[in-house]
Amino acid sequence: MRATAAAGEPPYLRIVAEIRRRIADGELAPGERVPSTRQIAGEWGVALATATKALTTLRLGGLVETRPRIGTVVAGTAPAAPARRRPSPVAEPEQELSLDRIVRTAMEIADAEGLSALSMRGVAARLGVAAMSTYRYVPSKEDLVLHMADAAFGEQSYPADAPEDWRTRVELGARTLWSLYRKHPWLAQLGSLTRPLLVPHLMVHGEWMLGALDGHGLDPTTVFDIHVLLYSHVHGLAGHLELEAHAAASTGQSEDQWMDSRAPALQGLVESGRFPAFAKVVGSFTDGYDLNLDALFEFGLKALLDGLTSLIEGQEAVA
């Protein structure tokens, strides 16, 4: 039997009723993704904030749960539909709002659905407050994103007693940054080498790396060039984390599934005879090529540091 919301109820309740029906009828099974905020907005013709409020109501009711980099899925078991009544407020009262709550809620949205799904209205809807309430704490989405980035980069710090060896210190700094990008892939979408992200907690990581490179006889430009090169290695690879997550969400295919679907095109390139080196290398893979970004990060970091060792330690010897 089709579940519908009572006439005159807010649009988000009609969406809640329909998704509840799909879950109850088995159209959406436990662990299966439910429509995203953008899909809901398109299907029902509502604003993203309304879509977010619908998903929040379902989540608070135990019907769905959010899984990072996957999205919102049906919870393990779906509770029986309650008697029809107007829901209680979906979050804490407005007077308990704070900048920290707003920032953390925004980070949860970006972690689960990507930065493109973030909006001020969507954050307010998830918090269960009026759309304009969040603007008393942060004036715009752009300012909110800066607060999010600063909070994310501040989740890890460094020991007071830094290792004496420059390479050990650089490795710790690079791996710390990589782990933060791994946890919050949207970070790599912010800033660039030419227009860097200037937030205090990212500067902490830069200070650590510059401190490792300073004092080895290198001129300031070379020190900063090395710092930028190492940062670009981390930031550049991390950009693919968010791109892949977005592609998986929009296509419904994993990386392996996408590659399998392109197998005929790849085979055609190999057999065309136009790319002999490519054909030789790819043809030598017995089980295909496994693109592991974590392994590639470590491989690249080692190659960079091996190449920089003679420059850094050679100058130190001269000095």
C-alpha positions in Angstrom: 0.0 0.0 0.0 1.4 3.4 -1.0 2.3 5.6 2.0 1.4 9.2 1.5 1.6 12.3 3.7 -1.5 14.1 4.7 -2.7 16.9 2.4 -1.2 20.2 3.3 1.8 18.8 5.1 5.3 20.3 4.2 7.0 19.0 1.1 9.7 17.3 3.1 7.2 15.1 4.9 5.8 13.9 1.5 9.3 12.9 0.5 9.8 11.2 3.8 6.5 9.2 3.4 7.5 8.1 -0.2 11.0 7.0 0.7 9.6 5.2 3.8 7.1 3.4 1.5 9.9 2.3 -0.8 11.8 0.9 2.1 8.8 -0.9 3.5 7.9 -2.4 0.1 11.4 -3.6 -0.4 12.2 -1.3 -3.3 15.1 -0.1 -1.2 16.9 -2.9 0.7 19.1 -2.5 3.8 22.5 -1.1 2.8 21.2 0.2 -0.5 21.7 3.9 -1.3 18.6 6.1 -1.1 18.3 9.1 -3.4 20.8 11.8 -2.7 19.9 15.4 -1.8 20.4 16.4 -5.5 18.4 13.4 -6.8 15.5 14.2 -4.3 15.6 17.9 -5.4 15.3 16.9 -9.0 12.7 14.2 -8.6 10.4 16.2 -6.3 11.2 19.6 -7.6 12.2 21.0 -4.2 15.2 23.0 -2.9 18.3 21.2 -1.6 17.5 22.4 1.9 14.2 20.6 1.7 15.8 17.5 0.4 18.4 17.6 3.2 15.6 18.0 5.8 13.8 14.9 4.5 17.0 12.8 4.7 17.7 14.2 8.2 14.2 13.2 9.3 14.6 9.7 8.0 18.0 9.4 9.6 16.8 10.5 13.0 13.9 8.0 12.7 16.4 5.2 12.2 15.4 4.4 8.6 18.6 5.5 7.0 22.3 6.1 7.9 25.1 8.1 6.4 28.3 6.3 5.3 31.3 8.4 4.4 32.0 8.6 0.7 29.0 6.4 0.0 26.2 8.6 1.0 22.9 7.8 2.7 21.8 4.2 2.7 18.9 2.2 4.2 19.7 1.2 7.8 20.1 -2.5 8.7 16.5 -2.8 9.8 13.7 -0.5 9.1 11.4 0.3 12.0 7.6 0.1 11.5 5.9 3.3 10.3 4.7 5.3 13.3 1.2 6.7 13.7 0.9 9.8 11.7 1.8 12.9 13.6 3.8 16.0 13.1 7.4 15.3 13.9 9.2 16.8 16.9 12.0 19.2 16.1 14.8 17.3 14.3 17.7 18.9 16.1 18.7 21.0 19.1 17.1 24.4 19.6 18.5 27.4 17.8 19.7 29.0 21.0 22.2 26.1 21.3 23.8 26.9 17.9 27.5 27.6 17.8 30.1 28.2 15.1 31.6 24.8 16.0 28.3 22.9 15.6 27.7 24.6 12.2 31.3 23.8 11.0 31.2 20.2 12.2 27.8 19.6 10.6 29.0 21.1 7.3 32.1 18.8 7.5 29.8 15.8 8.0 27.9 16.7 4.8 31.1 17.3 2.8 32.6 14.0 4.1 29.6 12.0 3.1 28.4 13.7 0.0 31.2 15.9 -1.3 31.7 19.7 -1.3 29.2 20.1 -4.1 26.4 19.0 -1.8 27.1 21.7 0.8 24.9 24.7 1.1 24.1 27.1 4.0 20.4 26.1 3.8 21.4 22.4 3.8 23.4 22.9 7.0 20.6 24.7 8.6 18.1 22.0 7.6 20.3 19.3 9.1 20.6 21.3 12.3 16.8 21.8 12.4 17.0 25.6 12.5 15.7 28.4 10.4 17.7 28.9 7.1 19.0 32.3 8.2 20.1 31.3 11.7 23.5 30.1 10.5 24.3 33.5 9.0 24.6 34.9 12.5 27.8 32.8 13.0 29.2 32.7 9.5 28.3 35.2 6.7 28.6 33.0 3.6 29.3 29.6 2.3 32.8 30.7 1.3 33.6 31.7 4.9 32.1 28.4 6.1 34.4 26.4 3.9 37.4 28.3 5.2 36.3 27.4 8.8 35.8 23.8 7.7 39.3 23.6 6.2 40.9 25.1 9.2 39.1 22.7 11.5 40.1 19.7 9.3 43.7 20.6 9.1 43.7 21.2 12.9 42.7 17.6 13.6 46.4 16.5 13.7 49.5 18.2 15.1 53.1 17.4 15.6 55.3 16.5 18.6 57.0 19.2 20.5 60.4 17.5 20.1 60.9 17.3 16.4 63.1 14.5 14.9 66.6 15.7 14.2 66.8 14.0 10.9 65.3 16.2 8.1 64.0 13.3 6.1 62.2 11.7 9.1 60.6 15.0 9.8 59.5 15.6 6.2 58.1 12.1 6.0 56.0 12.6 9.1 54.7 15.9 7.7 53.7 14.5 4.3 52.0 11.4 5.8 50.1 13.6 8.3 48.8 15.7 5.5 47.9 12.7 3.4 46.0 11.2 6.3 43.9 14.4 6.6 43.2 14.5 2.9 42.2 10.8 3.1 39.8 11.6 5.9 38.4 14.7 4.2 38.8 14.3 0.5 37.1 17.6 -0.3 40.1 19.5 1.1 42.0 18.8 -2.1 39.3 20.8 -4.0 40.3 24.0 -2.1 43.1 26.3 -3.0 45.9 25.7 -5.5 49.6 26.3 -5.7 49.1 29.7 -7.3 46.3 30.7 -5.0 47.0 28.9 -1.8 44.6 28.3 1.1 45.6 30.6 3.9 44.2 29.2 7.1 46.2 28.9 10.4 46.1 25.1 10.8 47.4 24.5 7.3 50.2 26.9 8.1 51.1 24.6 11.0 51.9 21.9 8.5 53.8 24.3 6.3 55.8 25.5 9.3 56.7 21.9 10.2 58.0 21.1 6.7 59.9 24.4 6.3 61.5 23.8 9.7 62.7 20.4 8.5 64.3 22.0 5.4 65.8 25.1 7.0 69.3 25.1 8.3 70.9 22.9 5.6 72.7 25.6 3.6 69.9 26.1 1.0 68.9 29.5 -0.1 65.4 30.6 0.8 64.0 30.2 -2.7 65.2 26.6 -2.9 63.8 25.8 0.5 60.4 27.1 -0.5 60.5 25.4 -3.9 61.1 22.1 -2.2 58.3 22.7 0.2 55.9 23.5 -2.6 57.0 20.5 -4.6 56.4 18.2 -1.6 53.0 19.8 -0.9 52.0 19.5 -4.5 52.7 15.7 -4.4 50.3 15.3 -1.5 47.7 17.7 -2.7 47.8 16.6 -6.4 47.3 12.9 -5.6 44.6 13.7 -3.0 42.6 15.5 -5.7 41.8 12.1 -7.2 40.2 10.9 -4.0 37.3 13.4 -4.3 37.1 13.0 -8.1 36.7 9.2 -7.7 34.2 9.5 -4.9 32.1 11.9 -7.0 32.4 9.6 -10.1 31.3 6.5 -8.1 28.3 8.4 -6.6 27.2 9.8 -10.0 27.6 6.7 -12.1 26.9 4.0 -9.5 30.0 2.1 -10.7 33.1 1.4 -8.7 36.5 2.1 -10.2 36.9 -1.6 -11.1 33.4 -1.7 -12.7 34.1 1.4 -14.7 37.4 0.0 -16.0 35.7 -3.4 -16.8 33.1 -1.5 -18.9 35.9 0.2 -20.9 37.8 -3.1 -21.5 36.9 -3.2 -25.2 38.1 0.4 -25.8 41.4 -0.4 -24.0 41.9 -3.6 -25.9 41.4 -1.6 -29.2 44.1 0.8 -28.2 46.5 -2.0 -27.3 45.9 -3.9 -30.6 45.9 -0.8 -32.8 49.7 -0.9 -33.2 49.9 2.9 -32.7 51.2 2.8 -29.2 53.8 0.0 -28.9 55.3 1.1 -25.6 51.9 1.3 -24.0 50.9 -2.1 -25.5 54.1 -3.7 -24.2 53.7 -2.4 -20.6 50.0 -3.0 -20.4 50.3 -6.4 -22.1 52.8 -7.5 -19.4 50.3 -7.2 -16.6 49.2 -10.7 -15.7 46.3 -9.5 -13.4 45.9 -6.0 -14.6 47.2 -2.8 -13.1 46.0 -2.0 -9.6 46.0 1.8 -9.1 46.5 2.2 -5.4 46.8 5.9 -4.4 48.2 5.1 -1.0 51.0 3.0 -2.5 51.5 5.7 -5.2 51.8 8.3 -2.5 54.5 6.4 -0.7 56.3 5.5 -3.9 56.3 9.2 -5.0 57.4 10.5 -1.6 60.4 8.1 -1.5 61.4 9.0 -5.1 61.2 12.8 -4.3 63.2 12.5 -1.1 65.8 10.2 -2.7 66.2 12.8 -5.4 66.4 15.7 -2.9 68.9 14.0 -0.6 72.0 14.9 -2.5 70.8 18.5 -2.9 69.9 19.0 0.8 72.8 17.0 2.4 75.3 18.1 -0.3 74.6 21.8 0.5 74.8 21.0 4.2 78.3 19.5 3.7 79.4 22.5 1.8 78.1 24.9 4.4 
